[in-house]
Structure formats: C-alpha cells, structure tokens
Amino acid sequence: MLVVGSLEPSPIEDSSSPFYLHNGDHPGFILISHHLFGNNYNTWSRAMMMALTTKNKVGFFDGYISQPASDNPLFNA
C-alpha cells in the first residue's frame, strides 16, 4: 500500500525491508536442512545465520531491530 503523496512503498511492501514477507514465507518453511545437535552447533549456526541473512531477518535475532511501538502501523503487521 502506497501512502498518498509518497513515492516510497510501505515497509511491508518494500522487499529490502526486514519487515517484508514474501508469499513463500510461512511458519513451516525450512531454512536449513539439518537439525541442531550438540556436536554440530558450529555448522548449524553458520547455516542458520546465512539463511537469516539471505532472508534479511538476522536483525530480529541479534537485537538490531526492535519491536515497533504499539501505535506504529507495523506493530500488528
């Protein structure tokens, strides 16, 4: 949804925004193919960080992106 008088798309529609969700993103989406076990943490962690970076979502896990304020339109998005 474009804001009237604005040429920029909302963060939900901007594919470079971390708040953007592609129609293929869903809770059952498999980011990496192998499960986490104690002895494979380094491999699993590297694969997970690569997957989250590719999806532009790593900021939600490292604390860089904080939760929007309750009056922000992105709060319930």
Stockholm file with secondary structure:
# STOCKHOLM 1.0

chainA/1-77         MLVVGSLEPSPIEDSSSPFYLHNGDHPGFILISHHLFGNNYNTWSRAMMMALTTKNKVGFFDGYISQPASDNPLFNA
#=GR chainA/1-77 SS CBCTTCSSBCTTTCTTSTTCCCTTCCTTCCSCSSCCCGGGHHHHHHHHHHHHHHTTCHHHHSSSSCCCCTTSTTTTC
#=GC SS_cons        CBCTTCSSBCTTTCTTSTTCCCTTCCTTCCSCSSCCCGGGHHHHHHHHHHHHHHTTCHHHHSSSSCCCCTTSTTTTC
//
